Amino acid sequence: MFDRALAPGGCLLLTDPCRPQGLEFAARLENSGWQVGLDMFSVALEAGPGGRGVAGTQGAPVTVALLTARRD
């Protein structure tokens, strides 16, 4: 799917809340010939539209992975 969706030289950007499946997915991309980068960020959760959010999580720090991948 990514090969068809990206222009030649395009870059895939995905985020994940550091689940084990995210790392497995990154490894699969690498094994398929993609060059993969992985950066980790700590972000504070904020209420969504209309003030809705997960109860008790307002301002709580969450670690998020930013996965970048491109193919030559």
PDB file of N, CA, C, O and CB in Angstrom:
ATOM      1  N   MET A   1       0.822  -1.187   0.000  1.00  0.00           N
ATOM      2  CA  MET A   1       0.000   0.000   0.000  1.00  0.00           C
ATOM      3  C   MET A   1       0.874   1.262   0.000  1.00  0.00           C
ATOM      4  O   MET A   1       0.584   2.216  -0.722  1.00  0.00           O
ATOM      5  CB  MET A   1      -0.940  -0.008   1.209  1.00  0.00           C
ATOM      6  N   PHE A   2       1.935   1.268   0.801  1.00  0.00           N
ATOM      7  CA  PHE A   2       2.768   2.470   0.902  1.00  0.00           C
ATOM      8  C   PHE A   2       3.482   2.764  -0.411  1.00  0.00           C
ATOM      9  O   PHE A   2       3.639   3.925  -0.789  1.00  0.00           O
ATOM     10  CB  PHE A   2       3.792   2.314   2.026  1.00  0.00           C
ATOM     11  N   ASP A   3       3.915   1.717  -1.105  1.00  0.00           N
ATOM     12  CA  ASP A   3       4.586   1.935  -2.396  1.00  0.00           C
ATOM     13  C   ASP A   3       3.659   2.641  -3.375  1.00  0.00           C
ATOM     14  O   ASP A   3       4.103   3.498  -4.139  1.00  0.00           O
ATOM     15  CB  ASP A   3       5.061   0.597  -2.994  1.00  0.00           C
ATOM     16  N   ARG A   4       2.382   2.294  -3.362  1.00  0.00           N
ATOM     17  CA  ARG A   4       1.422   2.914  -4.287  1.00  0.00           C
ATOM     18  C   ARG A   4       1.030   4.318  -3.832  1.00  0.00           C
ATOM     19  O   ARG A   4       0.747   5.177  -4.667  1.00  0.00           O
ATOM     20  CB  ARG A   4       0.168   2.042  -4.415  1.00  0.00           C
ATOM     21  N   ALA A   5       1.009   4.565  -2.525  1.00  0.00           N
ATOM     22  CA  ALA A   5       0.521   5.848  -1.999  1.00  0.00           C
ATOM     23  C   ALA A   5       1.578   6.951  -2.021  1.00  0.00           C
ATOM     24  O   ALA A   5       1.235   8.130  -2.108  1.00  0.00           O
ATOM     25  CB  ALA A   5       0.028   5.662  -0.585  1.00  0.00           C
ATOM     26  N   LEU A   6       2.856   6.583  -1.944  1.00  0.00           N
ATOM     27  CA  LEU A   6       3.919   7.585  -1.879  1.00  0.00           C
ATOM     28  C   LEU A   6       4.482   7.890  -3.262  1.00  0.00           C
ATOM     29  O   LEU A   6       4.646   6.999  -4.095  1.00  0.00           O
ATOM     30  CB  LEU A   6       5.036   7.113  -0.954  1.00  0.00           C
ATOM     31  N   ALA A   7       4.772   9.156  -3.483  1.00  0.00           N
ATOM     32  CA  ALA A   7       5.475   9.561  -4.693  1.00  0.00           C
ATOM     33  C   ALA A   7       6.915   9.058  -4.604  1.00  0.00           C
ATOM     34  O   ALA A   7       7.403   8.808  -3.502  1.00  0.00           O
ATOM     35  CB  ALA A   7       5.429  11.113  -4.882  1.00  0.00           C
ATOM     36  N   PRO A   8       7.600   8.905  -5.724  1.00  0.00           N
ATOM     37  CA  PRO A   8       9.013   8.508  -5.667  1.00  0.00           C
ATOM     38  C   PRO A   8       9.789   9.460  -4.753  1.00  0.00           C
ATOM     39  O   PRO A   8       9.683  10.680  -4.882  1.00  0.00           O
ATOM     40  CB  PRO A   8       9.638   8.496  -7.092  1.00  0.00           C
ATOM     41  N   GLY A   9      10.558   8.898  -3.842  1.00  0.00           N
ATOM     42  CA  GLY A   9      11.324   9.698  -2.889  1.00  0.00           C
ATOM     43  C   GLY A   9      10.506  10.195  -1.709  1.00  0.00           C
ATOM     44  O   GLY A   9      11.028  10.903  -0.848  1.00  0.00           O
ATOM     45  N   GLY A  10       9.218   9.828  -1.659  1.00  0.00           N
ATOM     46  CA  GLY A  10       8.346  10.278  -0.570  1.00  0.00           C
ATOM     47  C   GLY A  10       8.717   9.647   0.765  1.00  0.00           C
ATOM     48  O   GLY A  10       9.435   8.649   0.818  1.00  0.00           O
ATOM     49  N   CYS A  11       8.220  10.240   1.828  1.00  0.00           N
ATOM     50  CA  CYS A  11       8.538   9.789   3.179  1.00  0.00           C
ATOM     51  C   CYS A  11       7.244   9.427   3.917  1.00  0.00           C
ATOM     52  O   CYS A  11       6.276  10.187   3.905  1.00  0.00           O
ATOM     53  CB  CYS A  11       9.326  10.883   3.954  1.00  0.00           C
ATOM     54  N   LEU A  12       7.246   8.288   4.539  1.00  0.00           N
ATOM     55  CA  LEU A  12       6.128   7.810   5.331  1.00  0.00           C
ATOM     56  C   LEU A  12       6.314   8.293   6.765  1.00  0.00           C
ATOM     57  O   LEU A  12       7.393   8.126   7.333  1.00  0.00           O
ATOM     58  CB  LEU A  12       6.016   6.257   5.270  1.00  0.00           C
ATOM     59  N   LEU A  13       5.279   8.890   7.362  1.00  0.00           N
ATOM     60  CA  LEU A  13       5.322   9.346   8.751  1.00  0.00           C
ATOM     61  C   LEU A  13       4.200   8.660   9.521  1.00  0.00           C
ATOM     62  O   LEU A  13       3.030   8.775   9.157  1.00  0.00           O
ATOM     63  CB  LEU A  13       5.194  10.905   8.842  1.00  0.00           C
ATOM     64  N   LEU A  14       4.556   7.950  10.580  1.00  0.00           N
ATOM     65  CA  LEU A  14       3.571   7.275  11.424  1.00  0.00           C
ATOM     66  C   LEU A  14       3.892   7.549  12.883  1.00  0.00           C
ATOM     67  O   LEU A  14       5.060   7.675  13.252  1.00  0.00           O
ATOM     68  CB  LEU A  14       3.547   5.748  11.144  1.00  0.00           C
ATOM     69  N   THR A  15       2.864   7.640  13.712  1.00  0.00           N
ATOM     70  CA  THR A  15       3.077   7.767  15.146  1.00  0.00           C
ATOM     71  C   THR A  15       2.468   6.567  15.846  1.00  0.00           C
ATOM     72  O   THR A  15       1.534   5.942  15.343  1.00  0.00           O
ATOM     73  CB  THR A  15       2.473   9.083  15.686  1.00  0.00           C
ATOM     74  N   ASP A  16       3.008   6.256  17.009  1.00  0.00           N
ATOM     75  CA  ASP A  16       2.544   5.107  17.775  1.00  0.00           C
ATOM     76  C   ASP A  16       2.844   5.366  19.247  1.00  0.00           C
ATOM     77  O   ASP A  16       3.879   5.952  19.563  1.00  0.00           O
ATOM     78  CB  ASP A  16       3.219   3.781  17.282  1.00  0.00           C
ATOM     79  N   PRO A  17       1.961   4.942  20.159  1.00  0.00           N
ATOM     80  CA  PRO A  17       2.225   5.146  21.585  1.00  0.00           C
ATOM     81  C   PRO A  17       3.170   4.086  22.160  1.00  0.00           C
ATOM     82  O   PRO A  17       2.964   3.600  23.272  1.00  0.00           O
ATOM     83  CB  PRO A  17       0.915   5.139  22.361  1.00  0.00           C
ATOM     84  N   CYS A  18       4.199   3.735  21.399  1.00  0.00           N
ATOM     85  CA  CYS A  18       5.260   2.810  21.830  1.00  0.00           C
ATOM     86  C   CYS A  18       4.740   1.419  22.174  1.00  0.00           C
ATOM     87  O   CYS A  18       5.165   0.817  23.160  1.00  0.00           O
ATOM     88  CB  CYS A  18       5.979   3.380  23.030  1.00  0.00           C
ATOM     89  N   ARG A  19       3.834   0.919  21.369  1.00  0.00           N
ATOM     90  CA  ARG A  19       3.368  -0.457  21.538  1.00  0.00           C
ATOM     91  C   ARG A  19       4.385  -1.403  20.908  1.00  0.00           C
ATOM     92  O   ARG A  19       5.067  -1.023  19.957  1.00  0.00           O
ATOM     93  CB  ARG A  19       1.955  -0.657  20.903  1.00  0.00           C
ATOM     94  N   PRO A  20       4.500  -2.629  21.422  1.00  0.00           N
ATOM     95  CA  PRO A  20       5.433  -3.602  20.815  1.00  0.00           C
ATOM     96  C   PRO A  20       5.147  -3.835  19.332  1.00  0.00           C
ATOM     97  O   PRO A  20       6.070  -4.071  18.552  1.00  0.00           O
ATOM     98  CB  PRO A  20       5.361  -4.936  21.561  1.00  0.00           C
ATOM     99  N   GLN A  21       3.881  -3.772  18.940  1.00  0.00           N
ATOM    100  CA  GLN A  21       3.525  -3.982  17.537  1.00  0.00           C
ATOM    101  C   GLN A  21       4.134  -2.910  16.640  1.00  0.00           C
ATOM    102  O   GLN A  21       4.442  -3.179  15.479  1.00  0.00           O
ATOM    103  CB  GLN A  21       2.006  -3.996  17.372  1.00  0.00           C
ATOM    104  N   GLY A  22       4.310  -1.709  17.159  1.00  0.00           N
ATOM    105  CA  GLY A  22       4.920  -0.641  16.378  1.00  0.00           C
ATOM    106  C   GLY A  22       6.363  -0.957  16.030  1.00  0.00           C
ATOM    107  O   GLY A  22       6.805  -0.711  14.907  1.00  0.00           O
ATOM    108  N   LEU A  23       7.098  -1.501  16.991  1.00  0.00           N
ATOM    109  CA  LEU A  23       8.492  -1.885  16.738  1.00  0.00           C
ATOM    110  C   LEU A  23       8.563  -3.058  15.768  1.00  0.00           C
ATOM    111  O   LEU A  23       9.452  -3.114  14.920  1.00  0.00           O
ATOM    112  CB  LEU A  23       9.200  -2.247  18.056  1.00  0.00           C
ATOM    113  N   GLU A  24       7.636  -3.983  15.893  1.00  0.00           N
ATOM    114  CA  GLU A  24       7.587  -5.112  14.961  1.00  0.00           C
ATOM    115  C   GLU A  24       7.306  -4.610  13.539  1.00  0.00           C
ATOM    116  O   GLU A  24       7.899  -5.093  12.574  1.00  0.00           O
ATOM    117  CB  GLU A  24       6.504  -6.137  15.400  1.00  0.00           C
ATOM    118  N   PHE A  25       6.406  -3.648  13.423  1.00  0.00           N
ATOM    119  CA  PHE A  25       6.080  -3.078  12.121  1.00  0.00           C
ATOM    120  C   PHE A  25       7.302  -2.393  11.517  1.00  0.00           C
ATOM    121  O   PHE A  25       7.571  -2.542  10.325  1.00  0.00           O
ATOM    122  CB  PHE A  25       4.913  -2.083  12.244  1.00  0.00           C
ATOM    123  N   ALA A  26       8.048  -1.639  12.335  1.00  0.00           N
ATOM    124  CA  ALA A  26       9.258  -0.967  11.857  1.00  0.00           C
ATOM    125  C   ALA A  26      10.269  -2.000  11.348  1.00  0.00           C
ATOM    126  O   ALA A  26      10.906  -1.791  10.316  1.00  0.00           O
ATOM    127  CB  ALA A  26       9.886  -0.104  12.985  1.00  0.00           C
ATOM    128  N   ALA A  27      10.411  -3.099  12.065  1.00  0.00           N
ATOM    129  CA  ALA A  27      11.337  -4.158  11.646  1.00  0.00           C
ATOM    130  C   ALA A  27      10.889  -4.776  10.319  1.00  0.00           C
ATOM    131  O   ALA A  27      11.723  -5.081   9.467  1.00  0.00           O
ATOM    132  CB  ALA A  27      11.438  -5.251  12.735  1.00  0.00           C
ATOM    133  N   ARG A  28       9.597  -4.959  10.143  1.00  0.00           N
ATOM    134  CA  ARG A  28       9.081  -5.505   8.884  1.00  0.00           C
ATOM    135  C   ARG A  28       9.375  -4.559   7.715  1.00  0.00           C
ATOM    136  O   ARG A  28       9.746  -4.999   6.627  1.00  0.00           O
ATOM    137  CB  ARG A  28       7.563  -5.759   8.993  1.00  0.00           C
ATOM    138  N   LEU A  29       9.204  -3.255   7.956  1.00  0.00           N
ATOM    139  CA  LEU A  29       9.525  -2.287   6.905  1.00  0.00           C
ATOM    140  C   LEU A  29      11.001  -2.381   6.517  1.00  0.00           C
ATOM    141  O   LEU A  29      11.337  -2.404   5.333  1.00  0.00           O
ATOM    142  CB  LEU A  29       9.187  -0.855   7.368  1.00  0.00           C
ATOM    143  N   GLU A  30      11.879  -2.435   7.523  1.00  0.00           N
ATOM    144  CA  GLU A  30      13.319  -2.539   7.241  1.00  0.00           C
ATOM    145  C   GLU A  30      13.634  -3.805   6.453  1.00  0.00           C
ATOM    146  O   GLU A  30      14.430  -3.776   5.515  1.00  0.00           O
ATOM    147  CB  GLU A  30      14.128  -2.522   8.551  1.00  0.00           C
ATOM    148  N   ASN A  31      13.011  -4.913   6.834  1.00  0.00           N
ATOM    149  CA  ASN A  31      13.245  -6.176   6.135  1.00  0.00           C
ATOM    150  C   ASN A  31      12.712  -6.155   4.711  1.00  0.00           C
ATOM    151  O   ASN A  31      13.104  -6.982   3.887  1.00  0.00           O
ATOM    152  CB  ASN A  31      12.608  -7.315   6.896  1.00  0.00           C
ATOM    153  N   SER A  32      11.821  -5.213   4.416  1.00  0.00           N
ATOM    154  CA  SER A  32      11.259  -5.074   3.073  1.00  0.00           C
ATOM    155  C   SER A  32      11.991  -4.027   2.241  1.00  0.00           C
ATOM    156  O   SER A  32      11.548  -3.683   1.145  1.00  0.00           O
ATOM    157  CB  SER A  32       9.792  -4.717   3.163  1.00  0.00           C
ATOM    158  N   GLY A  33      13.112  -3.517   2.759  1.00  0.00           N
ATOM    159  CA  GLY A  33      13.921  -2.582   1.986  1.00  0.00           C
ATOM    160  C   GLY A  33      13.700  -1.112   2.286  1.00  0.00           C
ATOM    161  O   GLY A  33      14.238  -0.260   1.578  1.00  0.00           O
ATOM    162  N   TRP A  34      12.929  -0.787   3.310  1.00  0.00           N
ATOM    163  CA  TRP A  34      12.710   0.613   3.692  1.00  0.00           C
ATOM    164  C   TRP A  34      13.821   1.055   4.639  1.00  0.00           C
ATOM    165  O   TRP A  34      14.323   0.262   5.436  1.00  0.00           O
ATOM    166  CB  TRP A  34      11.311   0.801   4.359  1.00  0.00           C
ATOM    167  N   GLN A  35      14.198   2.329   4.542  1.00  0.00           N
ATOM    168  CA  GLN A  35      15.113   2.939   5.512  1.00  0.00           C
ATOM    169  C   GLN A  35      14.232   3.560   6.589  1.00  0.00           C
ATOM    170  O   GLN A  35      13.410   4.430   6.301  1.00  0.00           O
ATOM    171  CB  GLN A  35      16.078   4.022   4.835  1.00  0.00           C
ATOM    172  N   VAL A  36      14.405   3.116   7.818  1.00  0.00           N
ATOM    173  CA  VAL A  36      13.493   3.490   8.910  1.00  0.00           C
ATOM    174  C   VAL A  36      14.223   4.295   9.968  1.00  0.00           C
ATOM    175  O   VAL A  36      15.341   3.957  10.357  1.00  0.00           O
ATOM    176  CB  VAL A  36      12.862   2.242   9.544  1.00  0.00           C
ATOM    177  N   GLY A  37      13.581   5.367  10.434  1.00  0.00           N
ATOM    178  CA  GLY A  37      14.064   6.149  11.565  1.00  0.00           C
ATOM    179  C   GLY A  37      12.999   6.114  12.658  1.00  0.00           C
ATOM    180  O   GLY A  37      11.804   6.049  12.370  1.00  0.00           O
ATOM    181  N   LEU A  38      13.436   6.158  13.897  1.00  0.00           N
ATOM    182  CA  LEU A  38      12.506   6.105  15.015  1.00  0.00           C
ATOM    183  C   LEU A  38      12.941   7.125  16.059  1.00  0.00           C
ATOM    184  O   LEU A  38      14.046   7.037  16.595  1.00  0.00           O
ATOM    185  CB  LEU A  38      12.439   4.673  15.626  1.00  0.00           C
ATOM    186  N   ASP A  39      12.081   8.087  16.346  1.00  0.00           N
ATOM    187  CA  ASP A  39      12.344   9.104  17.368  1.00  0.00           C
ATOM    188  C   ASP A  39      11.274   8.997  18.442  1.00  0.00           C
ATOM    189  O   ASP A  39      10.111   8.729  18.139  1.00  0.00           O
ATOM    190  CB  ASP A  39      12.372  10.541  16.750  1.00  0.00           C
ATOM    191  N   MET A  40      11.657   9.203  19.687  1.00  0.00           N
ATOM    192  CA  MET A  40      10.726   9.118  20.805  1.00  0.00           C
ATOM    193  C   MET A  40      10.504  10.518  21.379  1.00  0.00           C
ATOM    194  O   MET A  40      11.443  11.300  21.522  1.00  0.00           O
ATOM    195  CB  MET A  40      11.258   8.148  21.899  1.00  0.00           C
ATOM    196  N   PHE A  41       9.246  10.818  21.706  1.00  0.00           N
ATOM    197  CA  PHE A  41       8.879  12.102  22.284  1.00  0.00           C
ATOM    198  C   PHE A  41       7.980  11.873  23.484  1.00  0.00           C
ATOM    199  O   PHE A  41       7.194  10.926  23.508  1.00  0.00           O
ATOM    200  CB  PHE A  41       8.181  13.001  21.241  1.00  0.00           C
ATOM    201  N   SER A  42       8.094  12.729  24.468  1.00  0.00           N
ATOM    202  CA  SER A  42       7.170  12.727  25.595  1.00  0.00           C
ATOM    203  C   SER A  42       6.240  13.925  25.401  1.00  0.00           C
ATOM    204  O   SER A  42       6.696  15.064  25.300  1.00  0.00           O
ATOM    205  CB  SER A  42       7.933  12.793  26.986  1.00  0.00           C
ATOM    206  N   VAL A  43       4.947  13.661  25.351  1.00  0.00           N
ATOM    207  CA  VAL A  43       3.961  14.720  25.133  1.00  0.00           C
ATOM    208  C   VAL A  43       2.916  14.675  26.240  1.00  0.00           C
ATOM    209  O   VAL A  43       2.679  13.627  26.842  1.00  0.00           O
ATOM    210  CB  VAL A  43       3.288  14.576  23.741  1.00  0.00           C
ATOM    211  N   ALA A  44       2.296  15.818  26.502  1.00  0.00           N
ATOM    212  CA  ALA A  44       1.225  15.893  27.496  1.00  0.00           C
ATOM    213  C   ALA A  44      -0.112  15.774  26.781  1.00  0.00           C
ATOM    214  O   ALA A  44      -0.339  16.431  25.765  1.00  0.00           O
ATOM    215  CB  ALA A  44       1.302  17.222  28.315  1.00  0.00           C
ATOM    216  N   LEU A  45      -0.980  14.950  27.301  1.00  0.00           N
ATOM    217  CA  LEU A  45      -2.314  14.794  26.716  1.00  0.00           C
ATOM    218  C   LEU A  45      -3.160  16.015  27.003  1.00  0.00           C
ATOM    219  O   LEU A  45      -3.074  16.607  28.079  1.00  0.00           O
ATOM    220  CB  LEU A  45      -3.005  13.534  27.256  1.00  0.00           C
ATOM    221  N   GLU A  46      -3.973  16.387  26.038  1.00  0.00           N
ATOM    222  CA  GLU A  46      -4.901  17.497  26.202  1.00  0.00           C
ATOM    223  C   GLU A  46      -6.296  17.021  25.855  1.00  0.00           C
ATOM    224  O   GLU A  46      -6.463  16.009  25.174  1.00  0.00           O
ATOM    225  CB  GLU A  46      -4.495  18.706  25.323  1.00  0.00           C
ATOM    226  N   ALA A  47      -7.287  17.742  26.317  1.00  0.00           N
ATOM    227  CA  ALA A  47      -8.671  17.397  26.000  1.00  0.00           C
ATOM    228  C   ALA A  47      -8.895  17.536  24.506  1.00  0.00           C
ATOM    229  O   ALA A  47      -8.324  18.414  23.860  1.00  0.00           O
ATOM    230  CB  ALA A  47      -9.661  18.289  26.785  1.00  0.00           C
ATOM    231  N   GLY A  48      -9.727  16.668  23.965  1.00  0.00           N
ATOM    232  CA  GLY A  48     -10.058  16.706  22.542  1.00  0.00           C
ATOM    233  C   GLY A  48     -11.128  17.750  22.265  1.00  0.00           C
ATOM    234  O   GLY A  48     -11.454  18.552  23.140  1.00  0.00           O
ATOM    235  N   PRO A  49     -11.675  17.746  21.061  1.00  0.00           N
ATOM    236  CA  PRO A  49     -12.733  18.696  20.697  1.00  0.00           C
ATOM    237  C   PRO A  49     -13.897  18.619  21.678  1.00  0.00           C
ATOM    238  O   PRO A  49     -14.311  17.530  22.074  1.00  0.00           O
ATOM    239  CB  PRO A  49     -13.231  18.426  19.267  1.00  0.00           C
ATOM    240  N   GLY A  50     -14.415  19.762  22.061  1.00  0.00           N
ATOM    241  CA  GLY A  50     -15.544  19.791  22.994  1.00  0.00           C
ATOM    242  C   GLY A  50     -15.146  19.509  24.429  1.00  0.00           C
ATOM    243  O   GLY A  50     -16.005  19.302  25.286  1.00  0.00           O
ATOM    244  N   GLY A  51     -13.820  19.500  24.701  1.00  0.00           N
ATOM    245  CA  GLY A  51     -13.354  19.258  26.062  1.00  0.00           C
ATOM    246  C   GLY A  51     -13.354  17.799  26.476  1.00  0.00           C
ATOM    247  O   GLY A  51     -13.092  17.471  27.633  1.00  0.00           O
ATOM    248  N   ARG A  52     -13.650  16.923  25.522  1.00  0.00           N
ATOM    249  CA  ARG A  52     -13.671  15.496  25.858  1.00  0.00           C
ATOM    250  C   ARG A  52     -12.252  14.954  25.865  1.00  0.00           C
ATOM    251  O   ARG A  52     -11.400  15.402  25.098  1.00  0.00           O
ATOM    252  CB  ARG A  52     -14.550  14.700  24.858  1.00  0.00           C
ATOM    253  N   GLY A  53     -12.012  14.008  26.719  1.00  0.00           N
ATOM    254  CA  GLY A  53     -10.730  13.331  26.794  1.00  0.00           C
ATOM    255  C   GLY A  53     -10.876  12.128  27.681  1.00  0.00           C
ATOM    256  O   GLY A  53     -11.970  11.845  28.168  1.00  0.00           O
ATOM    257  N   VAL A  54      -9.814  11.427  27.897  1.00  0.00           N
ATOM    258  CA  VAL A  54      -9.849  10.273  28.782  1.00  0.00           C
ATOM    259  C   VAL A  54      -9.782  10.787  30.207  1.00  0.00           C
ATOM    260  O   VAL A  54      -8.882  11.555  30.546  1.00  0.00           O
ATOM    261  CB  VAL A  54      -8.683   9.276  28.480  1.00  0.00           C
ATOM    262  N   ALA A  55     -10.716  10.376  31.043  1.00  0.00           N
ATOM    263  CA  ALA A  55     -10.789  10.859  32.424  1.00  0.00           C
ATOM    264  C   ALA A  55      -9.467  10.641  33.154  1.00  0.00           C
ATOM    265  O   ALA A  55      -8.891   9.554  33.112  1.00  0.00           O
ATOM    266  CB  ALA A  55     -11.926  10.155  33.176  1.00  0.00           C
ATOM    267  N   GLY A  56      -8.998  11.692  33.823  1.00  0.00           N
ATOM    268  CA  GLY A  56      -7.784  11.602  34.632  1.00  0.00           C
ATOM    269  C   GLY A  56      -6.486  11.688  33.863  1.00  0.00           C
ATOM    270  O   GLY A  56      -5.418  11.510  34.448  1.00  0.00           O
ATOM    271  N   THR A  57      -6.543  11.958  32.563  1.00  0.00           N
ATOM    272  CA  THR A  57      -5.304  11.990  31.780  1.00  0.00           C
ATOM    273  C   THR A  57      -4.898  13.396  31.361  1.00  0.00           C
ATOM    274  O   THR A  57      -3.849  13.560  30.738  1.00  0.00           O
ATOM    275  CB  THR A  57      -5.452  11.131  30.554  1.00  0.00           C
ATOM    276  N   GLN A  58      -5.671  14.393  31.672  1.00  0.00           N
ATOM    277  CA  GLN A  58      -5.364  15.765  31.265  1.00  0.00           C
ATOM    278  C   GLN A  58      -3.966  16.150  31.736  1.00  0.00           C
ATOM    279  O   GLN A  58      -3.697  16.154  32.938  1.00  0.00           O
ATOM    280  CB  GLN A  58      -6.415  16.753  31.828  1.00  0.00           C
ATOM    281  N   GLY A  59      -3.079  16.472  30.808  1.00  0.00           N
ATOM    282  CA  GLY A  59      -1.727  16.890  31.127  1.00  0.00           C
ATOM    283  C   GLY A  59      -0.774  15.759  31.460  1.00  0.00           C
ATOM    284  O   GLY A  59       0.401  16.013  31.728  1.00  0.00           O
ATOM    285  N   ALA A  60      -1.244  14.506  31.452  1.00  0.00           N
ATOM    286  CA  ALA A  60      -0.373  13.376  31.775  1.00  0.00           C
ATOM    287  C   ALA A  60       0.629  13.152  30.638  1.00  0.00           C
ATOM    288  O   ALA A  60       0.247  13.181  29.469  1.00  0.00           O
ATOM    289  CB  ALA A  60      -1.211  12.090  32.025  1.00  0.00           C
ATOM    290  N   PRO A  61       1.911  12.930  30.970  1.00  0.00           N
ATOM    291  CA  PRO A  61       2.895  12.691  29.904  1.00  0.00           C
ATOM    292  C   PRO A  61       2.735  11.296  29.299  1.00  0.00           C
ATOM    293  O   PRO A  61       2.500  10.316  30.006  1.00  0.00           O
ATOM    294  CB  PRO A  61       4.323  12.864  30.447  1.00  0.00           C
ATOM    295  N   VAL A  62       2.868  11.235  27.980  1.00  0.00           N
ATOM    296  CA  VAL A  62       2.784   9.979  27.245  1.00  0.00           C
ATOM    297  C   VAL A  62       3.974   9.935  26.292  1.00  0.00           C
ATOM    298  O   VAL A  62       4.295  10.937  25.653  1.00  0.00           O
ATOM    299  CB  VAL A  62       1.413   9.846  26.470  1.00  0.00           C
ATOM    300  N   THR A  63       4.623   8.789  26.194  1.00  0.00           N
ATOM    301  CA  THR A  63       5.722   8.640  25.250  1.00  0.00           C
ATOM    302  C   THR A  63       5.149   8.181  23.924  1.00  0.00           C
ATOM    303  O   THR A  63       4.375   7.226  23.858  1.00  0.00           O
ATOM    304  CB  THR A  63       6.795   7.639  25.774  1.00  0.00           C
ATOM    305  N   VAL A  64       5.545   8.886  22.863  1.00  0.00           N
ATOM    306  CA  VAL A  64       5.059   8.605  21.519  1.00  0.00           C
ATOM    307  C   VAL A  64       6.264   8.394  20.602  1.00  0.00           C
ATOM    308  O   VAL A  64       7.255   9.120  20.680  1.00  0.00           O
ATOM    309  CB  VAL A  64       4.148   9.763  20.994  1.00  0.00           C
ATOM    310  N   ALA A  65       6.160   7.392  19.738  1.00  0.00           N
ATOM    311  CA  ALA A  65       7.222   7.127  18.754  1.00  0.00           C
ATOM    312  C   ALA A  65       6.812   7.738  17.419  1.00  0.00           C
ATOM    313  O   ALA A  65       5.665   7.598  16.993  1.00  0.00           O
ATOM    314  CB  ALA A  65       7.491   5.585  18.601  1.00  0.00           C
ATOM    315  N   LEU A  66       7.742   8.410  16.764  1.00  0.00           N
ATOM    316  CA  LEU A  66       7.552   8.915  15.406  1.00  0.00           C
ATOM    317  C   LEU A  66       8.416   8.065  14.492  1.00  0.00           C
ATOM    318  O   LEU A  66       9.643   8.070  14.594  1.00  0.00           O
ATOM    319  CB  LEU A  66       7.920  10.446  15.288  1.00  0.00           C
ATOM    320  N   LEU A  67       7.764   7.334  13.600  1.00  0.00           N
ATOM    321  CA  LEU A  67       8.447   6.451  12.677  1.00  0.00           C
ATOM    322  C   LEU A  67       8.485   7.141  11.310  1.00  0.00           C
ATOM    323  O   LEU A  67       7.454   7.562  10.785  1.00  0.00           O
ATOM    324  CB  LEU A  67       7.741   5.052  12.597  1.00  0.00           C
ATOM    325  N   THR A  68       9.679   7.248  10.751  1.00  0.00           N
ATOM    326  CA  THR A  68       9.832   7.771   9.395  1.00  0.00           C
ATOM    327  C   THR A  68      10.418   6.656   8.543  1.00  0.00           C
ATOM    328  O   THR A  68      11.309   5.930   8.985  1.00  0.00           O
ATOM    329  CB  THR A  68      10.742   9.058   9.363  1.00  0.00           C
ATOM    330  N   ALA A  69       9.920   6.524   7.333  1.00  0.00           N
ATOM    331  CA  ALA A  69      10.439   5.463   6.447  1.00  0.00           C
ATOM    332  C   ALA A  69      10.416   5.980   5.017  1.00  0.00           C
ATOM    333  O   ALA A  69       9.493   6.680   4.599  1.00  0.00           O
ATOM    334  CB  ALA A  69       9.594   4.136   6.575  1.00  0.00           C
ATOM    335  N   ARG A  70      11.447   5.620   4.288  1.00  0.00           N
ATOM    336  CA  ARG A  70      11.505   5.952   2.860  1.00  0.00           C
ATOM    337  C   ARG A  70      12.229   4.844   2.142  1.00  0.00           C
ATOM    338  O   ARG A  70      12.998   4.076   2.719  1.00  0.00           O
ATOM    339  CB  ARG A  70      12.207   7.319   2.614  1.00  0.00           C
ATOM    340  N   ARG A  71      11.952   4.796   0.867  1.00  0.00           N
ATOM    341  CA  ARG A  71      12.574   3.798  -0.006  1.00  0.00           C
ATOM    342  C   ARG A  71      13.401   4.532  -1.050  1.00  0.00           C
ATOM    343  O   ARG A  71      12.995   5.584  -1.544  1.00  0.00           O
ATOM    344  CB  ARG A  71      11.499   2.877  -0.684  1.00  0.00           C
ATOM    345  N   ASP A  72      14.545   3.985  -1.381  1.00  0.00           N
ATOM    346  CA  ASP A  72      15.394   4.585  -2.442  1.00  0.00           C
ATOM    347  C   ASP A  72      14.750   4.420  -3.778  1.00  0.00           C
ATOM    348  O   ASP A  72      15.304   4.854  -4.788  1.00  0.00           O
ATOM    349  CB  ASP A  72      16.793   3.957  -2.466  1.00  0.00           C
TER     350      ASP A  72
END
